[in-house]
């Protein structure tokens, strides 16, 4: 425990120290965007990520990375300078082939994409599909993303996207293009300060003292503009009190730090498990609890900033399920002390967080206001969080199942004792999952009656949640009456998770139908399909290997 507190104190101390520097005031400028107030730091990173696919810009390997706030602001201050820079991300190979662009390249200039006749023809095809209300294939989803990228860049370049000035008796803030004369003059000072600051970065003759003075001048210009904006509507500007906390959340990036600790914990546990070492669990516990605490801190940040439970979209449920997986592994480890419980928990917690962190175009990490049907913190907690935490238990069973099948592939007889321990973990994790999923479905029906006027309507989301529940109940009962032995239980832990993937991901990203439209998204189908197929093949391989190992 002392090691855990030490790690946490050092980590947070370094993060708080890192954020206090000159020239940062621009990042804290309040912006109205996507139905909420956010710092310019968040706005810039989200905007750059939507267009470029990353939160920093790197034109070439020989040039340094540029932070989002400078990139996005220069789109407006000097849009012509971006005409021939590779900015727009396109990854769909068929779309690149249609546009006559190289498949090995990911980023393209506006001239390459938008000035060709092929692009105009494809956009006409996309418009025809929209008018016919036809479901868009991944090809046309990728094309629609390019269109959105172009619109976003154009609106930012025109000054219409960045809304930074509150208006009395209006819910909408004014954009740069709409600012009154006094505010325009004040923002012009920010523009000059940014130009001077960026210019100094490229001049080798600029001294450190001169750079500090330019940073102070930029901070002063931003502070002066904020004072003007606050005078326009002091009450609305009070709503910007959380921007500093959000910038801190962006700087810390708690979920990324959490999965690094989960990785370290998994490596230590893997070593102890393979070598059957009698000591070292204190280190593994310290690393895991540190990661788990930072993971929890990330949730506290999101709850405070969004003022709601952090389970309103796919990204948040993945992060929540990761947290639940680690929690359940801790609980089972305290009961059984098998070590493998913590190992599977840290591996699956790591896996889920890496997926959430590495696919922002598919799993949107931004903080968004709730859809109208979701505007009930009570029901978000008792239904959505309950359903999602059940998936966490099933994810743990899936991870344990994989580990158990690996031992079957290596030598089932030699590792019989370890297989038995892992099987116990799979069975208990499934019981926990069913214990949360069943009441979660019932509570969802009550919420559906409250929101839509009916308890059950065979909506795809409802139907697949029920299929998951029945699938795991069948496995538990088959194990209870002796129909499933160790191998069958481990294989079921892996195979039955495919039902969870369909209910969790497939309904939203593949079917895209039903009343749960607020959770719909696009992308990643090929990766998920390959993931499921590989695991089904692995189960088959483990089965055949096990059969061959048995004496005739």
ZAKE-489465 format. One record per residue (C-alpha): residue number from 0; x, y, z. Coordinates in nm, 4 decimals, padded with zeros to 6 digits. Example, Ala and Ser with C-alpha at 12.3 -4.5 7.8 and 13.67 -1.06 7.14 Angstrom:
<atoms>
    n         x         y         z
    0   01.2300  -00.4500   00.7800
    1   01.3670  -00.1060   00.7140
</atoms>
This chain:
<atoms>
    n         x         y         z
    0   00.0000   00.0000   00.0000
    1   00.2900   00.2382   00.0759
    2   00.4346   00.1713  -00.2697
    3   00.0969   00.2442  -00.4267
    4   00.0583   00.5796  -00.2457
    5   00.4161   00.6737  -00.3327
    6   00.3621   00.6036  -00.7059
    7   00.0367   00.8004  -00.7078
    8   00.1825   01.1019  -00.5232
    9   00.4857   01.1269  -00.7520
   10   00.2745   01.0885  -01.0654
   11   00.0189   01.3547  -00.9796
   12   00.2871   01.5876  -00.8482
   13   00.4715   01.5755  -01.1792
   14   00.1518   01.6346  -01.3756
   15   00.0495   01.9380  -01.1700
   16   00.3993   02.0826  -01.1967
   17   00.4093   02.0287  -01.5757
   18   00.0984   02.2347  -01.6491
   19   00.2137   02.5599  -01.4849
   20   00.3959   02.7494  -01.7631
   21   00.3835   03.0744  -01.9569
   22   00.1966   03.1014  -02.2872
   23  -00.0730   02.8533  -02.1846
   24  -00.3597   03.0979  -02.1307
   25  -00.4939   03.0405  -02.4830
   26  -00.5671   02.6776  -02.3965
   27  -00.8071   02.7931  -02.1213
   28  -01.0115   03.0250  -02.3450
   29  -01.3788   02.9153  -02.3058
   30  -01.5464   02.7965  -02.6265
   31  -01.9091   02.6998  -02.6869
   32  -01.9128   02.3854  -02.8969
   33  -02.1332   02.0753  -02.9351
   34  -02.3851   02.1960  -02.6803
   35  -02.1460   02.2728  -02.3955
   36  -01.8694   02.5056  -02.2786
   37  -01.5196   02.3639  -02.3150
   38  -01.1639   02.5034  -02.3114
   39  -01.0008   02.5898  -02.6430
   40  -00.7500   02.3144  -02.5619
   41  -01.0244   02.0501  -02.5853
   42  -01.1886   02.2169  -02.8874
   43  -00.8582   02.2277  -03.0777
   44  -00.7620   01.8678  -02.9996
   45  -01.1041   01.7313  -03.0926
   46  -01.1148   01.9346  -03.4151
   47  -00.7640   01.8322  -03.5222
   48  -00.8380   01.4690  -03.4386
   49  -01.1521   01.4706  -03.6542
   50  -00.9588   01.6045  -03.9529
   51  -00.6038   01.4752  -03.9062
   52  -00.6691   01.1689  -03.6886
   53  -00.4290   01.2776  -03.4143
   54  -00.4139   01.5429  -03.1421
   55  -00.0832   01.6845  -03.2635
   56   00.0278   01.7639  -03.6191
   57   00.3500   01.6412  -03.7798
   58   00.4033   01.7442  -04.1409
   59   00.7032   01.5174  -04.1963
   60   00.9493   01.3040  -04.0026
   61   01.2103   01.5790  -04.0160
   62   00.9810   01.8360  -03.8547
   63   00.8680   01.8525  -03.4907
   64   00.5090   01.7881  -03.3802
   65   00.2895   02.0969  -03.3443
   66   00.0289   02.1228  -03.0678
   67  -00.3367   02.1351  -03.1660
   68  -00.4122   02.4893  -03.0474
   69  -00.1528   02.6412  -03.2851
   70  -00.2606   02.4248  -03.5795
   71  -00.6339   02.4917  -03.5510
   72  -00.5906   02.8634  -03.4864
   73  -00.3695   02.9057  -03.7942
   74  -00.6439   02.7515  -04.0087
   75  -00.8341   03.0708  -03.9360
   76  -00.5426   03.3160  -03.9279
   77  -00.3676   03.1849  -04.2409
   78  -00.5849   02.9216  -04.4186
   79  -00.3955   02.9606  -04.7457
   80  -00.0797   02.8224  -04.5803
   81  -00.2575   02.4854  -04.5411
   82  -00.3589   02.4420  -04.9063
   83  -00.0605   02.2196  -04.9888
   84  -00.0005   02.0540  -04.6524
   85  -00.1097   01.6926  -04.5908
   86  -00.3881   01.7471  -04.3380
   87  -00.6901   01.5306  -04.4189
   88  -00.6784   01.1689  -04.3016
   89  -00.8177   00.8996  -04.5347
   90  -00.7616   00.5324  -04.4478
   91  -01.0224   00.3474  -04.6530
   92  -00.8267   00.1703  -04.9308
   93  -01.1191   00.1312  -05.1727
   94  -01.1961   00.5011  -05.1428
   95  -00.8320   00.5905  -05.2070
   96  -00.8352   00.3666  -05.5133
   97  -01.1503   00.5384  -05.6434
   98  -00.9859   00.8784  -05.5972
   99  -00.6624   00.7611  -05.7610
  100  -00.4554   00.8248  -05.4484
  101  -00.1722   00.6056  -05.3088
  102  -00.2912   00.3476  -05.0528
  103   00.0316   00.3624  -04.8512
  104  -00.0337   00.7284  -04.7695
  105  -00.2742   00.8338  -04.4910
  106  -00.2809   01.2150  -04.5088
  107  -00.3567   01.4280  -04.8127
  108  -00.3816   01.7943  -04.9064
  109  -00.7101   01.9662  -04.9778
  110  -00.6076   02.0040  -05.3422
  111  -00.5541   01.6267  -05.3771
  112  -00.8945   01.5430  -05.2332
  113  -01.1467   01.8117  -05.3114
  114  -01.0444   01.9516  -05.6485
  115  -01.0778   01.6311  -05.8492
  116  -01.3752   01.5390  -06.0676
  117  -01.3766   01.1901  -05.9116
  118  -01.4487   01.3368  -05.5693
  119  -01.7411   01.5412  -05.7080
  120  -01.8908   01.2292  -05.8690
  121  -01.8575   01.0297  -05.5467
  122  -02.0197   01.3086  -05.3486
  123  -02.3148   01.2995  -05.5888
  124  -02.3470   00.9249  -05.5288
  125  -02.3382   00.9875  -05.1534
  126  -02.6115   01.2490  -05.1832
  127  -02.8287   01.0091  -05.3815
  128  -02.7947   00.7440  -05.1105
  129  -02.8896   00.9963  -04.8448
  130  -03.1999   01.1018  -05.0349
  131  -03.3061   00.7388  -05.0735
  132  -03.2342   00.6880  -04.6996
  133  -03.0202   00.3888  -04.7833
  134  -02.7923   00.2544  -04.5094
  135  -02.4373   00.3698  -04.5851
  136  -02.1709   00.1060  -04.6415
  137  -01.8227   00.1508  -04.4840
  138  -01.7100   00.2987  -04.8191
  139  -01.9703   00.5759  -04.8093
  140  -01.9185   00.6245  -04.4350
  141  -01.5520   00.6967  -04.5128
  142  -01.6582   00.9350  -04.7900
  143  -01.8973   01.1089  -04.5519
  144  -01.6118   01.1519  -04.3055
  145  -01.4052   01.3324  -04.5718
  146  -01.6999   01.5608  -04.6399
  147  -01.7284   01.6388  -04.2675
  148  -01.3549   01.7079  -04.2523
  149  -01.3837   01.9568  -04.5377
  150  -01.6841   02.1338  -04.3814
  151  -01.5093   02.1523  -04.0449
  152  -01.1934   02.3049  -04.1966
  153  -01.3943   02.5517  -04.4062
  154  -01.6015   02.6676  -04.1092
  155  -01.2915   02.7111  -03.8941
  156  -01.1103   02.9010  -04.1696
  157  -01.4075   03.1365  -04.2091
  158  -01.4185   03.2110  -03.8350
  159  -01.7726   03.0741  -03.8002
  160  -01.6830   02.7612  -03.6023
  161  -01.5017   02.9122  -03.3040
  162  -01.7686   03.0595  -03.0713
  163  -01.6088   03.2455  -02.7826
  164  -01.8333   03.5430  -02.6965
  165  -02.1500   03.5057  -02.4833
  166  -02.4591   03.7100  -02.5693
  167  -02.7192   03.8298  -02.3161
  168  -03.0647   03.6701  -02.3584
  169  -02.9307   03.4096  -02.6006
  170  -02.8116   03.0512  -02.5598
  171  -02.5761   03.0777  -02.8570
  172  -02.2343   03.2421  -02.8306
  173  -02.0924   03.4580  -03.1103
  174  -01.8235   03.3212  -03.3398
  175  -01.5081   03.5107  -03.4378
  176  -01.6791   03.6247  -03.7588
  177  -01.9713   03.7686  -03.5606
  178  -01.7845   03.9557  -03.2857
  179  -01.8843   04.3189  -03.2144
  180  -01.6196   04.5841  -03.3008
  181  -01.4678   04.6145  -02.9512
  182  -01.4354   04.2390  -02.9157
  183  -01.2958   04.2131  -03.2700
  184  -01.0220   04.4598  -03.1765
  185  -00.9438   04.2631  -02.8623
  186  -00.9265   03.9310  -03.0495
  187  -00.7027   04.0931  -03.3098
  188  -00.4474   04.1416  -03.0304
  189  -00.4577   03.7670  -02.9673
  190  -00.3989   03.7057  -03.3381
  191  -00.0967   03.9375  -03.3403
  192   00.0442   03.7789  -03.0255
  193   00.0023   03.4293  -03.1733
  194   00.1703   03.5359  -03.4982
  195   00.4630   03.6888  -03.3080
  196   00.4956   03.3855  -03.0830
  197   00.4889   03.1324  -03.3680
  198   00.7248   03.3426  -03.5757
  199   00.9751   03.3501  -03.2901
  200   00.9743   02.9683  -03.2714
  201   01.1197   02.9470  -03.6226
  202   01.3830   03.2185  -03.5688
  203   01.7113   03.0809  -03.4373
  204   01.8136   03.4291  -03.3228
  205   01.5267   03.4536  -03.0709
  206   01.6575   03.4414  -02.7144
  207   01.4926   03.2570  -02.4271
  208   01.4094   03.5915  -02.2623
  209   01.2388   03.7160  -02.5793
  210   01.0316   03.3981  -02.5984
  211   00.9181   03.4450  -02.2379
  212   00.8130   03.8020  -02.3135
  213   00.6142   03.6876  -02.6180
  214   00.4434   03.4189  -02.4081
  215   00.3501   03.6790  -02.1466
  216   00.2154   03.9082  -02.4183
  217  -00.0007   03.6254  -02.5524
  218  -00.1323   03.5457  -02.2042
  219  -00.2111   03.9135  -02.1481
  220  -00.4010   03.9389  -02.4799
  221  -00.6110   03.6313  -02.3975
  222  -00.6822   03.7556  -02.0444
  223  -00.7905   04.0942  -02.1818
  224  -01.0277   03.9317  -02.4302
  225  -01.1752   03.7087  -02.1594
  226  -01.2437   04.0181  -01.9474
  227  -01.4317   04.1731  -02.2413
  228  -01.6308   03.8548  -02.2981
  229  -01.7205   03.8309  -01.9298
  230  -01.8540   04.1885  -01.9347
  231  -02.0932   04.0889  -02.2129
  232  -02.2726   03.8347  -01.9909
  233  -02.1137   03.7697  -01.6472
  234  -02.3699   03.5014  -01.5564
  235  -02.2921   03.2893  -01.8625
  236  -01.9205   03.3298  -01.8135
  237  -01.9553   03.1800  -01.4667
  238  -02.0409   02.8555  -01.6478
  239  -01.6794   02.8446  -01.7675
  240  -01.5472   02.7635  -01.4199
  241  -01.4616   02.4037  -01.5175
  242  -01.2333   02.4822  -01.8098
  243  -00.9174   02.4714  -01.5974
  244  -01.0153   02.1313  -01.4597
  245  -01.0770   02.0038  -01.8118
  246  -00.7355   02.1203  -01.9318
  247  -00.5826   01.9397  -01.6340
  248  -00.7787   01.6261  -01.7313
  249  -00.6451   01.6587  -02.0872
  250  -00.2890   01.6983  -01.9584
  251  -00.3002   01.4053  -01.7189
  252  -00.4758   01.1685  -01.9605
  253  -00.5530   00.9363  -01.6670
  254  -00.6769   00.6367  -01.8660
  255  -00.3521   00.6147  -02.0631
  256  -00.1471   00.6269  -01.7437
  257  -00.3785   00.3652  -01.5905
  258  -00.3196   00.1145  -01.8674
  259   00.0568   00.1619  -01.8418
  260   00.0340   00.0551  -01.4775
  261  -00.1913  -00.2356  -01.5770
  262   00.0759  -00.3391  -01.8286
  263   00.3496  -00.3308  -01.5629
  264   00.1281  -00.5229  -01.3226
  265   00.0496  -00.7837  -01.5894
  266   00.4201  -00.8339  -01.6655
  267   00.5014  -00.8855  -01.2978
  268   00.2062  -01.1216  -01.2496
  269   00.2929  -01.3152  -01.5634
  270   00.6455  -01.3685  -01.4354
  271   00.5221  -01.4782  -01.0918
  272   00.2581  -01.7098  -01.2439
  273   00.4945  -01.8768  -01.4931
  274   00.7822  -01.9145  -01.2452
  275   00.5470  -01.9983  -00.9580
  276   00.7526  -01.7516  -00.7508
  277   00.6511  -01.7335  -00.3831
  278   00.7242  -01.3594  -00.3470
  279   00.6550  -01.0449  -00.5445
  280   00.2782  -01.0152  -00.5152
  281   00.3152  -00.6912  -00.3168
  282   00.4739  -00.5266  -00.6223
  283   00.1991  -00.6568  -00.8508
  284  -00.0721  -00.5381  -00.6113
  285   00.0931  -00.1958  -00.5791
  286   00.1114  -00.1458  -00.9569
  287  -00.2432  -00.2698  -01.0140
  288  -00.3945  -00.0569  -00.7384
  289  -00.2068   00.2474  -00.8640
  290  -00.3479   00.1970  -01.2122
  291  -00.6933   00.1281  -01.0709
  292  -00.6857   00.4464  -00.8612
  293  -00.5787   00.6582  -01.1595
  294  -00.8505   00.4864  -01.3643
  295  -01.1014   00.5846  -01.0944
  296  -00.9623   00.9388  -01.0940
  297  -01.0366   00.9594  -01.4664
  298  -01.3996   00.8700  -01.3961
  299  -01.4190   01.1333  -01.1231
  300  -01.2929   01.3930  -01.3724
  301  -01.5518   01.2952  -01.6334
  302  -01.8381   01.2861  -01.3816
  303  -01.7437   01.6329  -01.2546
  304  -01.7024   01.7826  -01.6028
  305  -02.0091   01.6228  -01.7636
  306  -02.2278   01.6219  -01.4491
  307  -02.3523   01.2735  -01.5296
  308  -02.2428   00.9082  -01.5028
  309  -01.9709   00.8457  -01.7650
  310  -02.1552   00.5742  -01.9630
  311  -02.3396   00.7637  -02.2379
  312  -02.1466   00.6372  -02.5433
  313  -01.9385   00.3419  -02.6632
  314  -01.6070   00.4909  -02.5508
  315  -01.7289   00.5479  -02.1974
  316  -01.8811   00.2014  -02.1636
  317  -01.5538   00.0416  -02.2795
  318  -01.3575   00.2405  -02.0209
  319  -01.6198   00.1590  -01.7560
  320  -01.6107  -00.2131  -01.8434
  321  -01.2315  -00.2063  -01.8189
  322  -01.2604  -00.0604  -01.4692
  323  -01.5179  -00.3252  -01.3726
  324  -01.2984  -00.6057  -01.5058
  325  -01.0112  -00.4988  -01.2816
  326  -01.2464  -00.4550  -00.9864
  327  -01.3936  -00.8054  -01.0245
  328  -01.0465  -00.9569  -01.0632
  329  -00.9442  -00.7885  -00.7354
  330  -01.2532  -00.9262  -00.5589
  331  -01.1985  -01.2809  -00.6891
  332  -00.8273  -01.2673  -00.6078
  333  -00.9032  -01.1668  -00.2490
  334  -01.1316  -01.4711  -00.2202
  335  -00.9222  -01.7335  -00.4014
  336  -00.5629  -01.6013  -00.4053
  337  -00.4940  -01.7836  -00.7342
  338  -00.2880  -01.4952  -00.8839
  339  -00.4367  -01.5742  -01.2240
  340  -00.7449  -01.3676  -01.1378
  341  -00.5329  -01.0515  -01.1117
  342  -00.3355  -01.1503  -01.4213
  343  -00.6495  -01.1825  -01.6348
  344  -00.7963  -00.8645  -01.4853
  345  -00.4869  -00.6566  -01.5577
  346  -00.4584  -00.7977  -01.9123
  347  -00.8244  -00.7374  -01.9965
  348  -00.8235  -00.3946  -01.8289
  349  -00.5169  -00.3092  -02.0357
  350  -00.6742  -00.4468  -02.3542
  351  -00.9988  -00.2498  -02.3198
  352  -00.8241   00.0783  -02.2346
  353  -00.5816   00.0437  -02.5265
  354  -00.8771  -00.0156  -02.7628
  355  -01.0556   00.2930  -02.6240
  356  -00.7412   00.5072  -02.6492
  357  -00.6247   00.3992  -02.9940
  358  -00.9483   00.4290  -03.1942
  359  -01.0797   00.7864  -03.1430
  360  -01.2434   00.7922  -03.4873
  361  -01.4571   00.4922  -03.3850
  362  -01.4858   00.5364  -03.0085
  363  -01.5386   00.9084  -02.9538
  364  -01.3683   01.0124  -02.6251
  365  -01.5125   01.3651  -02.6241
  366  -01.7491   01.4801  -02.3506
  367  -02.0901   01.5296  -02.5093
  368  -02.4256   01.6449  -02.3667
  369  -02.6782   01.3686  -02.3146
  370  -02.9367   01.2781  -02.5742
  371  -03.2880   01.3761  -02.4634
  372  -03.3907   01.0166  -02.3908
  373  -03.0867   00.9673  -02.1663
  374  -03.1340   01.2774  -01.9515
  375  -03.1807   01.0905  -01.6269
  376  -02.8758   01.0336  -01.4094
  377  -03.0793   00.7929  -01.1982
  378  -03.1572   00.5600  -01.4907
  379  -02.8074   00.5930  -01.6337
  380  -02.6766   00.4574  -01.3040
  381  -02.9286   00.1823  -01.2380
  382  -02.9631   00.0565  -01.5983
  383  -02.6716   00.1526  -01.8252
  384  -02.4002   00.1190  -01.5612
  385  -02.5462  -00.2132  -01.4449
  386  -02.5606  -00.3590  -01.7959
  387  -02.2092  -00.2333  -01.8782
  388  -02.0577  -00.3699  -01.5569
  389  -02.2009  -00.7127  -01.6436
  390  -02.0003  -00.6977  -01.9673
  391  -01.6938  -00.6330  -01.7521
  392  -01.7435  -00.9650  -01.5715
  393  -01.7911  -01.1453  -01.9031
  394  -01.4730  -00.9794  -02.0334
  395  -01.2876  -01.1201  -01.7325
  396  -01.4311  -01.4658  -01.8042
  397  -01.3169  -01.4255  -02.1657
  398  -00.9617  -01.3382  -02.0595
  399  -00.9460  -01.6275  -01.8150
  400  -01.0832  -01.8602  -02.0834
  401  -00.8028  -01.7620  -02.3189
  402  -00.5413  -01.8264  -02.0501
  403  -00.6909  -02.1660  -01.9679
  404  -00.7007  -02.2732  -02.3314
  405  -00.3336  -02.1785  -02.3680
  406  -00.2546  -02.4369  -02.1002
  407  -00.4610  -02.6929  -02.2882
  408  -00.2510  -02.6240  -02.5975
  409   00.0755  -02.6526  -02.4027
  410   00.0036  -02.9594  -02.1887
  411  -00.3339  -03.0148  -02.0242
  412  -00.2170  -03.2997  -01.7995
  413   00.0900  -03.1201  -01.6699
  414  -00.1029  -02.8021  -01.5867
  415  -00.4207  -02.9682  -01.4638
  416  -00.4133  -02.7801  -01.1308
  417  -00.3770  -02.4413  -01.2981
  418  -00.6524  -02.5224  -01.5453
  419  -00.8836  -02.6064  -01.2568
  420  -00.8119  -02.2708  -01.0884
  421  -00.8716  -02.0801  -01.4104
  422  -01.1961  -02.2695  -01.4732
  423  -01.3174  -02.1697  -01.1274
  424  -01.2440  -01.8073  -01.2167
  425  -01.4375  -01.8320  -01.5453
  426  -01.7390  -01.9823  -01.3699
  427  -01.7414  -01.7194  -01.0924
  428  -01.6956  -01.4318  -01.3387
  429  -01.9903  -01.5590  -01.5425
  430  -02.2034  -01.5771  -01.2272
  431  -02.1157  -01.2170  -01.1435
  432  -02.2014  -01.1095  -01.4981
  433  -02.5409  -01.2789  -01.4957
  434  -02.6041  -01.1342  -01.1486
  435  -02.5712  -00.7832  -01.2941
  436  -02.7152  -00.8414  -01.6427
  437  -03.0505  -00.9878  -01.5343
  438  -03.1543  -00.6944  -01.3108
  439  -03.0014  -00.4543  -01.5666
  440  -03.2382  -00.5848  -01.8351
  441  -03.5387  -00.5626  -01.6015
  442  -03.4462  -00.2068  -01.5017
  443  -03.4040  -00.1220  -01.8707
  444  -03.7582  -00.2402  -01.9315
  445  -03.8869  -00.0146  -01.6558
  446  -03.6976   00.2810  -01.8078
  447  -03.8336   00.1904  -02.1533
  448  -04.1868   00.2006  -02.0133
  449  -04.1080   00.5400  -01.8601
  450  -03.9493   00.6809  -02.1812
  451  -04.1274   00.5029  -02.4667
  452  -04.4501   00.3790  -02.3090
  453  -04.3764   00.0056  -02.3323
  454  -04.1778  -00.2377  -02.1157
  455  -04.0492  -00.4611  -02.3970
  456  -04.0613  -00.4220  -02.7725
  457  -03.8035  -00.6675  -02.9154
  458  -03.5794  -00.3762  -03.0085
  459  -03.2430  -00.5129  -03.1377
  460  -03.0591  -00.3886  -02.8282
  461  -03.3145  -00.5457  -02.5953
  462  -03.3214  -00.8699  -02.7913
  463  -02.9460  -00.9142  -02.7975
  464  -02.9132  -00.8316  -02.4276
  465  -03.1627  -01.1104  -02.3619
  466  -02.9690  -01.3471  -02.5934
  467  -02.6506  -01.2737  -02.3939
  468  -02.8296  -01.3461  -02.0666
  469  -02.9791  -01.6729  -02.1925
  470  -02.6457  -01.7788  -02.3441
  471  -02.4577  -01.7405  -02.0160
  472  -02.7410  -01.8977  -01.8154
  473  -02.7204  -02.2046  -02.0413
  474  -02.3434  -02.2268  -01.9814
  475  -02.3797  -02.1917  -01.6031
  476  -02.6500  -02.4582  -01.5865
  477  -02.4554  -02.6914  -01.8159
  478  -02.1564  -02.6591  -01.5834
  479  -02.3752  -02.7077  -01.2768
  480  -02.5229  -03.0388  -01.3984
  481  -02.1894  -03.1648  -01.5272
  482  -02.2465  -03.1321  -01.9024
  483  -01.9503  -02.8957  -01.9312
  484  -01.6144  -03.0005  -01.7918
  485  -01.3097  -02.7772  -01.7599
  486  -01.2400  -02.7460  -02.1317
  487  -01.6051  -02.6794  -02.2152
  488  -01.6284  -02.4082  -01.9515
  489  -01.3105  -02.2368  -02.0723
  490  -01.4194  -02.2575  -02.4359
  491  -01.7626  -02.1224  -02.3425
  492  -01.5978  -01.8254  -02.1692
  493  -01.4368  -01.7360  -02.5019
  494  -01.7184  -01.8293  -02.7437
  495  -02.0068  -01.6801  -02.5442
  496  -01.8300  -01.3442  -02.5335
  497  -01.9125  -01.3196  -02.9056
  498  -02.2731  -01.2625  -02.7961
  499  -02.1573  -00.9747  -02.5764
  500  -01.9655  -00.8252  -02.8684
  501  -02.2806  -00.8415  -03.0817
  502  -02.5011  -00.6854  -02.8129
  503  -02.2412  -00.4252  -02.7169
  504  -02.0793  -00.3371  -03.0492
  505  -02.2718  -00.5129  -03.3246
  506  -02.6153  -00.3639  -03.2604
  507  -02.4721  -00.0107  -03.2553
  508  -02.2069  -00.0335  -03.5275
  509  -02.3302  -00.3135  -03.7587
  510  -02.7104  -00.3255  -03.7407
  511  -02.7576   00.0451  -03.6602
  512  -03.1297  -00.0075  -03.6060
  513  -03.3735   00.0372  -03.3199
  514  -03.4686   00.2931  -03.0580
  515  -03.1193   00.2976  -02.9048
  516  -02.9959   00.5198  -03.1907
  517  -02.8062   00.7488  -02.9498
  518  -02.5438   00.4731  -02.9220
  519  -02.4970   00.4152  -03.2948
  520  -02.1602   00.4585  -03.4624
  521  -01.9526   00.3404  -03.7550
  522  -01.6172   00.1798  -03.8211
  523  -01.4033  -00.1064  -03.6957
  524  -01.6189  -00.3890  -03.8354
  525  -01.3270  -00.5628  -04.0082
  526  -01.1111  -00.5540  -03.6916
  527  -01.3870  -00.6862  -03.4677
  528  -01.4724  -00.9601  -03.7174
  529  -01.1094  -01.0720  -03.7360
  530  -01.0867  -01.0653  -03.3546
  531  -01.3924  -01.2921  -03.3166
  532  -01.2843  -01.5270  -03.5966
  533  -00.9323  -01.5690  -03.4568
  534  -01.0691  -01.6612  -03.1160
  535  -01.3116  -01.9142  -03.2615
  536  -01.0211  -02.0694  -03.4539
  537  -00.8112  -02.0693  -03.1359
  538  -01.0852  -02.2585  -02.9491
  539  -01.0997  -02.5126  -03.2328
  540  -00.7199  -02.5473  -03.2308
  541  -00.7170  -02.5967  -02.8525
  542  -00.9906  -02.8598  -02.8852
  543  -00.8025  -03.0553  -03.1515
  544  -00.4765  -03.0278  -02.9574
  545  -00.6475  -03.1551  -02.6448
  546  -00.7936  -03.4510  -02.8351
  547  -00.4525  -03.5417  -02.9750
  548  -00.2918  -03.5240  -02.6296
  549  -00.5354  -03.7781  -02.4845
  550  -00.4239  -04.1415  -02.4987
  551  -00.6115  -04.3570  -02.7474
</atoms>
